[in-house]
Amino acid sequence: MKAAQDIILAPVVTERSMTGFAEKKYTFKVANDATKIDIARACEELFGVKVEKVNTVNVRGRKRRMGRYEGYTAAWKKAVVTLKADSKTIEFFDGLM
């Protein structure tokens, strides 16, 4: 079993992801081989919160060009974690609002 730090890699902070803070929805970049159960356990361990559900999306790499050379950016996995109503919020995201 992987450590929680190896499952949740980074927060995703965009305008769209910040609209979910009021509904206790937080977005993270996660390991490609992580399951929803792994992500929920890692959130509970790292942040001390109660997770209600986890939605995941595999984000494809985009095509990019530099002059006549072209390639693809790296593909990654995104997880939207919804917390239970009686759970506390994640302190890291509180400072962003």
C-alpha positions in Angstrom: 0.0 0.0 0.0 1.3 3.5 -0.9 1.8 6.3 1.5 -0.8 9.1 1.5 1.8 11.5 0.2 2.4 9.3 -2.8 -1.3 9.2 -3.6 -2.3 12.9 -3.3 0.3 14.8 -5.3 -0.8 18.4 -5.5 -3.9 20.6 -5.1 -5.6 21.9 -8.3 -6.3 25.6 -7.8 -8.3 27.1 -10.7 -11.4 29.3 -10.9 -13.6 26.3 -11.5 -12.2 24.3 -8.6 -12.5 27.2 -6.2 -16.2 27.5 -6.8 -16.6 24.1 -5.1 -15.0 25.2 -1.8 -18.4 26.4 -0.5 -19.9 22.9 -1.1 -16.8 21.3 0.5 -15.5 19.9 -2.8 -11.7 19.9 -3.2 -9.7 19.1 -6.3 -6.4 17.3 -6.3 -3.9 15.8 -8.7 -3.4 12.2 -7.7 -1.3 9.2 -8.7 -2.5 7.5 -12.0 -2.9 4.1 -10.4 -4.8 5.4 -7.3 -8.3 4.1 -6.7 -11.2 6.1 -5.2 -10.8 4.2 -1.9 -7.1 5.0 -1.8 -7.8 8.7 -2.4 -10.5 8.8 0.3 -8.2 7.2 2.9 -5.3 9.4 1.9 -7.5 12.6 2.4 -8.7 11.4 5.7 -5.2 10.6 6.9 -3.5 13.8 5.6 -6.1 16.4 6.4 -8.1 14.8 9.2 -11.5 15.1 7.5 -14.4 12.8 6.7 -14.9 12.0 3.0 -18.3 11.4 1.6 -17.4 10.6 -2.1 -14.7 10.8 -4.6 -15.0 11.5 -8.4 -12.0 10.9 -10.6 -11.1 12.0 -14.2 -8.3 10.9 -16.4 -7.0 14.1 -18.0 -5.5 13.6 -21.4 -2.3 15.3 -22.4 -2.7 18.3 -24.7 -0.9 18.8 -28.0 1.7 21.5 -27.8 4.0 23.1 -30.4 7.3 24.9 -30.2 8.0 26.1 -33.7 8.0 23.1 -36.1 8.3 20.6 -33.2 5.2 19.2 -31.6 4.5 16.8 -28.7 2.0 16.1 -25.9 2.0 17.3 -22.3 1.8 14.6 -19.7 -1.5 12.9 -18.9 -2.6 12.9 -15.3 -5.5 12.0 -13.0 -7.7 14.5 -11.2 -9.9 13.7 -8.1 -12.7 15.8 -6.8 -13.2 15.0 -3.1 -16.5 15.8 -1.4 -16.5 16.0 2.3 -19.3 15.2 4.7 -21.5 18.0 6.0 -20.3 17.6 9.6 -16.6 17.5 8.6 -14.2 20.4 9.0 -12.7 22.1 6.0 -9.2 21.7 4.7 -7.0 24.5 6.2 -4.8 24.8 3.1 -7.7 25.9 0.9 -9.1 28.4 3.5 -6.2 30.8 2.9 -6.9 31.0 -0.8 -10.3 32.6 -0.6 
